[in-house]
Amino acid sequence: MATEKNSLNERAQQLLKVLIEGYILDGQPVGSTTLAKRSGLKLSPATVRNVMANLEDQGYIHAPHTSAGRVPTALGYRLFVDSLVSVRELDAKDLSSLQSRFSDRYTNSELIQTASGLLSNITQLAGVVSLPSIETVGIRHIEFLYLSKDQILTVLVMNDNDVQNRIIQTDREYTSSELQQYGNYLNEQLNGMDLQKARAHMLDAMREDREALNRMMLSAIELGEKTFDSIPDKMPAQESCLVVGKTNLLEYDDFADMSTLRQIFNAFNEKRDMLSLLDNCIQAQGVQIFIGRESGQAVFDDCSLVTAPYSIDDKHIGVLGVIGPKRMQYERVIPVVDITSRLLSAALRSNIS
């Protein structure tokens, strides 16, 4: 939700910008005398105090009980990131580090883990990544292997190089030759489809006149149905989201209250709230920033989250980002998240090309 920039004149905007930048840098409330010196404006401390009073009345800053200085509110941060922040280009060292880590040949799972670790290391915040649902990934190969007279091992290889193994129960015994034939048939029918399309395709085939399907085709489709029915539509929350570097948050005085920090860590461990928030970002274009209560998750009221979706073939399949205190260095964090999402998307595309 954007804040209307024109509600403040240029002088107020400049003072708010300098105040927030100073608070982000050292975490200390900013007084009028300090702000007058840092602003670059030829204003007396008294004039600055008047402007600060107006900013406080409008809800952009407030005074902590223990200090005469002022600190930004969530509304102040929102105006700052929407209109005032000076986003910097990523420095050559960080850019080179990111590019080099995505240049090697990794599986998709390894690439996603790499992304979360890099986000955490470069920003010194907690890196978070939602994993793509298997429903969104195309099928590369399916194979049936004989185990016993009533059990078959299904090996499902996806386009992201992930391998799913499932044991399915059967009503009769199949020969290895039959299983190879059924696998070949399904590979011809389903190659490149995601699970949702594959299920729909087989359901449509079963609705056709059964007389039009020969025994081999019917048996292959039945085994395919059993295979896909054994794969859940969604992974458990704990397996659907990676959180790396959460101990970085211990370095911030913003989380000095241990009960607040404990709740955040519990949310990281359980991941349901985290995953719900990331899922809401998957259809967004580019970088999104949630400040405090904007996340919709009470446990993150004292946090900011910067996210961006990653994709394959222009289809968003997951979200990555960082979470930390509201006084994070947005001008540096925003390009890190943006470029990491682009590099991850490019690496994932190269894996299926």
Secondary structure in CASP SS format (residue, H / E / C, confidence):
PFRMAT SS
TARGET T0000
AUTHOR 0000-0000-0000
METHOD secondary structure of the structure
MODEL  1
M C 1.00
A C 1.00
T C 1.00
E C 1.00
K H 1.00
N H 1.00
S H 1.00
L C 1.00
N C 1.00
E H 1.00
R H 1.00
A H 1.00
Q H 1.00
Q H 1.00
L H 1.00
L H 1.00
K H 1.00
V H 1.00
L H 1.00
I H 1.00
E H 1.00
G H 1.00
Y H 1.00
I H 1.00
L H 1.00
D H 1.00
G C 1.00
Q C 1.00
P C 1.00
V E 1.00
G C 1.00
S H 1.00
T H 1.00
T H 1.00
L H 1.00
A H 1.00
K H 1.00
R H 1.00
S H 1.00
G C 1.00
L C 1.00
K C 1.00
L C 1.00
S C 1.00
P H 1.00
A H 1.00
T H 1.00
V H 1.00
R H 1.00
N H 1.00
V H 1.00
M H 1.00
A H 1.00
N H 1.00
L H 1.00
E H 1.00
D H 1.00
Q C 1.00
G C 1.00
Y C 1.00
I E 1.00
H E 1.00
A C 1.00
P C 1.00
H C 1.00
T C 1.00
S C 1.00
A C 1.00
G C 1.00
R E 1.00
V E 1.00
P E 1.00
T C 1.00
A H 1.00
L H 1.00
G H 1.00
Y H 1.00
R H 1.00
L H 1.00
F H 1.00
V H 1.00
D H 1.00
S H 1.00
L H 1.00
V C 1.00
S C 1.00
V C 1.00
R C 1.00
E C 1.00
L C 1.00
D C 1.00
A H 1.00
K H 1.00
D H 1.00
L H 1.00
S H 1.00
S H 1.00
L H 1.00
Q H 1.00
S H 1.00
R H 1.00
F H 1.00
S H 1.00
D C 1.00
R C 1.00
Y C 1.00
T C 1.00
N H 1.00
S H 1.00
E H 1.00
L H 1.00
I H 1.00
Q H 1.00
T H 1.00
A H 1.00
S H 1.00
G H 1.00
L H 1.00
L H 1.00
S H 1.00
N H 1.00
I H 1.00
T H 1.00
Q C 1.00
L C 1.00
A E 1.00
G E 1.00
V E 1.00
V E 1.00
S E 1.00
L C 1.00
P C 1.00
S C 1.00
I H 1.00
E H 1.00
T H 1.00
V C 1.00
G C 1.00
I E 1.00
R E 1.00
H E 1.00
I E 1.00
E E 1.00
F E 1.00
L E 1.00
Y E 1.00
L E 1.00
S E 1.00
K C 1.00
D C 1.00
Q E 1.00
I E 1.00
L E 1.00
T E 1.00
V E 1.00
L E 1.00
V E 1.00
M E 1.00
N C 1.00
D C 1.00
N C 1.00
D C 1.00
V E 1.00
Q E 1.00
N E 1.00
R E 1.00
I E 1.00
I E 1.00
Q E 1.00
T C 1.00
D C 1.00
R C 1.00
E C 1.00
Y C 1.00
T C 1.00
S H 1.00
S H 1.00
E H 1.00
L H 1.00
Q H 1.00
Q H 1.00
Y H 1.00
G H 1.00
N H 1.00
Y H 1.00
L H 1.00
N H 1.00
E H 1.00
Q H 1.00
L H 1.00
N C 1.00
G C 1.00
M C 1.00
D C 1.00
L H 1.00
Q H 1.00
K H 1.00
A H 1.00
R H 1.00
A H 1.00
H H 1.00
M H 1.00
L H 1.00
D H 1.00
A H 1.00
M H 1.00
R H 1.00
E C 1.00
D C 1.00
R H 1.00
E H 1.00
A H 1.00
L C 1.00
N C 1.00
R H 1.00
M H 1.00
M H 1.00
L H 1.00
S H 1.00
A H 1.00
I H 1.00
E H 1.00
L H 1.00
G H 1.00
E H 1.00
K H 1.00
T H 1.00
F H 1.00
D H 1.00
S C 1.00
I C 1.00
P C 1.00
D C 1.00
K C 1.00
M C 1.00
P C 1.00
A H 1.00
Q H 1.00
E H 1.00
S H 1.00
C E 1.00
L E 1.00
V E 1.00
V E 1.00
G C 1.00
K H 1.00
T H 1.00
N H 1.00
L H 1.00
L H 1.00
E H 1.00
Y C 1.00
D H 1.00
D H 1.00
F H 1.00
A C 1.00
D C 1.00
M H 1.00
S H 1.00
T H 1.00
L H 1.00
R H 1.00
Q H 1.00
I H 1.00
F H 1.00
N H 1.00
A H 1.00
F H 1.00
N H 1.00
E H 1.00
K C 1.00
R H 1.00
D H 1.00
M H 1.00
L H 1.00
S H 1.00
L H 1.00
L H 1.00
D H 1.00
N C 1.00
C C 1.00
I C 1.00
Q C 1.00
A C 1.00
Q C 1.00
G C 1.00
V C 1.00
Q E 1.00
I E 1.00
F E 1.00
I E 1.00
G H 1.00
R H 1.00
E H 1.00
S H 1.00
G C 1.00
Q C 1.00
A H 1.00
V H 1.00
F H 1.00
D C 1.00
D C 1.00
C E 1.00
S E 1.00
L E 1.00
V E 1.00
T E 1.00
A E 1.00
P E 1.00
Y E 1.00
S E 1.00
I E 1.00
D C 1.00
D C 1.00
K E 1.00
H E 1.00
I E 1.00
G E 1.00
V E 1.00
L E 1.00
G E 1.00
V E 1.00
I E 1.00
G E 1.00
P E 1.00
K C 1.00
R C 1.00
M C 1.00
Q C 1.00
Y H 1.00
E H 1.00
R H 1.00
V H 1.00
I H 1.00
P H 1.00
V H 1.00
V H 1.00
D H 1.00
I H 1.00
T H 1.00
S H 1.00
R H 1.00
L H 1.00
L H 1.00
S H 1.00
A H 1.00
A H 1.00
L H 1.00
R H 1.00
S H 1.00
N H 1.00
I C 1.00
S C 1.00
END
